């Protein structure tokens, strides 16, 4: 297993652009950036399907759905898990657990009913821009999944040049695809179940409790995990990255040190 190599054309790095759509995820249109950035997109196939061998970290993905017939988000691919041919459903779950902290309870019935072997592709999004772009009659989304999305199509829809610079929200620090790439059996040490993450985010208003920042947010253990602090709602809080990195892992609750 390994990361996809950087793609170059005539010596220039090439960024792929894709359209990704779901018809069974209606809340996409109303999700906030932080909730989207704590999601994982993954597919399980019997045979390798497009774009299994094409996606690379840094590629741009426009997320839409066939219900609203709109494009809702522009994201970039990060924390990419590739080259994963699973031998059993448990093997696939093990890879997802190591890379993203996903457990069986986080998967829907569709994935539980997949074949016991196949090919897995998974990635976490860095959220760059919220969109509300309607598509014209006849625009083809295709079935759930991916298709290439060229410059001509982006121009026809009036989409601006793919955004660069500071994201609206990034995958949190507990995503560690390197663990799965190296084939280790190490468990994610600070796994926080999705229902707990969502409850903490909702309670704190998707803002840093210290400075009110709404981007680059982390979940912080008030009583440090390294000193036995549990991953429970009452021991977690939303903080900005600057505060979390400055706090360190002391033996007890420390004051927040925010950049703002």
matplotlib code that plots the C-alpha trace (Angstrom):
import matplotlib.pyplot as plt

x = [0.0, 1.2, 0.3, -0.4, 2.6, 2.4, 1.1, 3.0, 2.5, 5.5, 7.1, 4.0, 2.1, -1.5, -4.5, -7.5, -11.0, -14.0, -17.7, -19.0, -22.7, -24.9, -28.7, -28.9, -27.3, -29.8, -28.2, -25.2, -26.9, -27.2, -24.0, -21.7, -18.0, -16.7, -19.2, -18.2, -14.6, -15.2, -16.8, -15.1, -16.0, -15.3, -16.4, -16.1, -16.0, -15.8, -13.5, -11.4, -13.5, -12.9, -11.3, -9.5, -6.2, -6.7, -7.5, -4.6, -4.2, -4.9, -7.4, -10.5, -13.9, -17.2, -19.9, -23.5, -26.6, -29.3, -32.2, -31.5, -29.6, -27.0, -23.3, -23.0, -19.3, -15.8, -13.3, -9.8, -8.9, -6.7, -6.0, -6.3, -6.2, -5.4, -4.1, -6.3, -7.6, -9.5, -9.8, -12.8, -15.2, -13.4, -10.1, -11.8, -13.1, -9.7, -8.2, -10.9, -10.4, -6.7, -6.9, -10.0, -11.2, -14.3, -15.9, -18.7, -21.2, -20.3, -21.1, -24.5, -26.4, -25.2, -21.6, -22.4, -24.0, -21.1, -19.2, -16.6, -13.7, -12.9, -11.3, -11.6, -11.0, -11.4, -10.6, -11.3, -12.2, -10.5, -13.5, -12.5, -15.8, -19.6, -21.4, -25.0, -24.7, -27.7, -27.2, -29.1, -31.6, -29.9, -26.8, -25.6, -24.7, -24.5, -24.9, -23.6, -19.9, -17.3, -16.7, -14.0, -15.1, -13.2, -12.5, -15.2, -17.9, -16.8, -16.9, -20.3, -21.7, -20.0, -17.8, -14.8, -11.2, -10.7, -10.0, -6.5, -5.4, -6.9, -9.7, -13.0, -12.3, -9.7, -9.7, -9.0, -5.7, -6.9, -7.1, -3.9, -3.9, -0.1, -0.9, -3.0, -0.5, 2.3, 0.1, 0.4, -2.2, -1.9, -5.3, -6.2, -5.1, -7.6, -10.7, -13.7, -17.0, -18.8, -21.9, -19.7, -17.9, -21.2, -22.6, -19.6, -19.6, -23.3, -23.0, -20.1, -21.7, -19.0, -16.7, -13.6, -14.7, -11.7, -11.7, -14.8, -12.9, -14.9, -12.1, -9.3, -11.1, -10.0, -11.6, -9.6, -9.6, -10.1, -8.5, -5.7, -6.1, -2.5, -3.4, -6.5, -9.0, -11.9, -13.3, -16.7, -18.9, -18.2, -14.5, -14.2, -14.5, -14.0, -10.8, -8.9, -5.7, -3.5, -5.0, -4.8, -1.2, -0.1, -1.8, 0.2, -0.5, -0.3, -1.7, -5.0, -7.1, -5.0, -6.2, -6.7, -4.1, -5.7, -4.1, -7.0]
y = [0.0, 3.5, 7.1, 7.9, 9.5, 13.2, 13.5, 15.7, 16.8, 18.4, 18.9, 20.7, 19.1, 18.2, 18.6, 16.4, 17.7, 15.4, 15.6, 13.4, 13.0, 11.2, 10.8, 9.1, 11.9, 14.8, 16.6, 17.5, 20.7, 22.0, 20.6, 23.0, 22.9, 21.3, 18.5, 17.8, 17.9, 15.2, 12.9, 10.2, 9.3, 5.7, 3.1, -0.7, -2.4, -6.0, -4.8, -1.7, 1.1, 4.7, 6.7, 4.1, 4.6, 8.2, 10.1, 11.8, 13.9, 17.6, 16.8, 19.0, 17.4, 19.2, 17.5, 17.6, 15.5, 14.5, 15.6, 19.3, 19.1, 21.5, 21.5, 22.2, 22.0, 22.4, 20.3, 18.9, 15.3, 14.7, 11.7, 9.4, 5.7, 3.9, 0.5, -1.4, -4.7, -6.2, -9.9, -9.7, -7.2, -7.2, -6.4, -3.4, -2.2, -2.6, -0.3, 2.3, 2.1, 2.6, 5.5, 7.3, 5.9, 4.4, 1.5, -0.9, 1.3, 4.2, 2.3, 2.1, -1.1, -0.9, -1.3, -4.1, -6.0, -5.6, -8.6, -10.0, -9.1, -6.4, -2.9, 0.0, 3.7, 6.2, 9.9, 12.8, 16.3, 19.6, 22.0, 24.9, 26.6, 26.4, 26.3, 26.8, 26.2, 24.9, 22.7, 23.1, 20.6, 17.7, 18.0, 14.5, 13.6, 9.9, 7.2, 7.6, 8.1, 10.0, 11.3, 13.7, 17.3, 19.4, 23.1, 23.5, 22.1, 24.3, 27.3, 26.5, 26.3, 29.6, 28.0, 30.1, 28.7, 26.1, 27.8, 27.9, 29.2, 28.8, 26.2, 26.5, 23.4, 20.6, 16.9, 16.7, 15.4, 11.9, 10.9, 9.0, 7.2, 6.6, 3.9, 1.9, 2.5, 0.9, -2.1, -1.8, -3.1, -0.1, 1.2, 4.9, 6.0, 8.7, 7.4, 9.6, 8.0, 10.1, 10.6, 12.0, 14.3, 15.6, 16.2, 18.2, 20.2, 21.0, 21.9, 24.3, 25.8, 24.6, 27.3, 27.4, 27.9, 30.2, 32.7, 31.8, 30.7, 28.6, 27.1, 24.6, 23.2, 20.4, 18.4, 18.8, 16.5, 18.8, 16.2, 15.0, 11.6, 10.8, 11.1, 8.9, 11.5, 9.8, 10.6, 11.6, 14.6, 16.2, 15.8, 17.2, 20.8, 22.5, 24.5, 26.1, 24.5, 27.2, 26.6, 22.8, 22.8, 25.3, 23.5, 20.3, 17.3, 18.4, 16.6, 18.4, 21.2, 24.0, 27.5, 28.0, 30.0, 31.2, 33.2, 35.6]
z = [0.0, -0.7, -1.6, -5.2, -6.9, -7.9, -11.4, -13.8, -17.4, -19.2, -15.8, -14.3, -11.4, -12.6, -10.3, -11.1, -10.9, -10.3, -9.7, -6.9, -6.2, -3.8, -4.0, -0.5, 1.5, 1.4, 4.3, 2.1, 1.1, 4.7, 6.3, 7.9, 6.9, 10.1, 9.9, 6.3, 7.3, 9.9, 7.3, 5.3, 1.7, 0.9, -1.7, -1.7, -5.1, -6.3, -9.0, -9.2, -10.6, -11.7, -10.3, -8.0, -9.8, -10.6, -7.4, -5.6, -2.6, -3.5, -6.2, -6.4, -5.9, -6.5, -4.4, -5.5, -5.4, -7.9, -5.6, -5.5, -8.8, -7.4, -6.6, -2.9, -2.0, -3.4, -1.4, -1.8, -1.2, 1.9, 4.1, 1.1, 1.6, -1.6, -2.8, -0.4, -1.7, 1.3, 1.8, 4.1, 5.5, 8.7, 6.9, 5.2, 8.5, 10.0, 7.4, 7.9, 11.6, 11.5, 9.0, 10.1, 13.4, 11.8, 13.5, 12.4, 14.1, 11.9, 8.7, 7.1, 6.1, 2.5, 3.5, 6.0, 3.1, 0.7, -0.5, 1.9, -0.5, -3.0, -3.4, -1.0, -1.7, 1.1, 1.7, 4.0, 2.6, 3.1, 2.7, 0.5, -0.5, 0.0, -3.3, -4.4, -8.1, -10.0, -13.0, -16.2, -17.5, -19.1, -16.9, -16.2, -12.6, -13.3, -10.7, -7.2, -7.5, -9.5, -13.0, -14.4, -14.4, -16.9, -17.2, -19.9, -17.7, -14.8, -17.0, -18.4, -14.9, -13.9, -11.3, -10.3, -10.6, -7.9, -4.6, -3.1, 0.2, 3.6, 3.8, 5.6, 7.5, 7.4, 8.5, 12.2, 13.5, 14.4, 10.8, 10.2, 6.8, 7.2, 9.8, 7.2, 4.4, 6.4, 7.2, 10.9, 13.3, 15.6, 16.7, 16.5, 20.0, 20.6, 18.8, 19.3, 18.1, 15.5, 17.7, 20.4, 18.0, 16.6, 20.1, 21.2, 18.0, 18.3, 22.0, 21.3, 18.2, 15.9, 17.3, 19.4, 23.0, 23.6, 20.6, 18.6, 15.5, 13.0, 10.9, 11.6, 14.6, 16.9, 19.6, 22.8, 25.9, 28.9, 31.1, 28.8, 27.1, 27.9, 31.6, 31.4, 30.3, 28.5, 25.0, 26.4, 25.7, 29.1, 28.7, 25.2, 23.9, 20.5, 20.2, 17.4, 16.1, 17.7, 21.1, 20.9, 19.8, 22.4, 25.2, 25.1, 27.2, 30.8, 33.8, 34.1, 32.6, 31.1, 30.0, 26.3, 24.5, 21.3, 18.5, 18.3]

ax = plt.figure().add_subplot(projection="3d")
ax.plot(x, y, z, "-o")
ax.set_aspect("equal")
plt.show()
